[in-house]
């Protein structure tokens, strides 16, 4: 079951989030401004409730990045992975799609966070 979906498209010549959906245990933070005003990039911070990935969490997130768009996917801090309880596995899947006419005209930057056991 999908817990997050984000669509970035060009609107008035800028990379813009046009669709954003998330539900427990996932949350997005999308600040209005991260870099200098001439920087055309959407920054997306992914967070989880509970301070990390807990036993039984299943996070499935789909990102669609449009032609000519730049998107940075990251977190605010390291992601804690908590010990499994009663053999309940956890899963986190991020799927990034870049459809469009010009497949070389997309930029997605995934800033991989550190994982730590808690």
Secondary structure by P-SEA (a helix, b strand, c coil): cccbbbbbbbccccccccbbbbcccbbbbbbccccccccbbbbbbbbbcccccccbbbbbbbbbbcccbbbbbbcccbbbbccccccbbbbbbbbbbbcccccccbbbbbbbbbbbcc
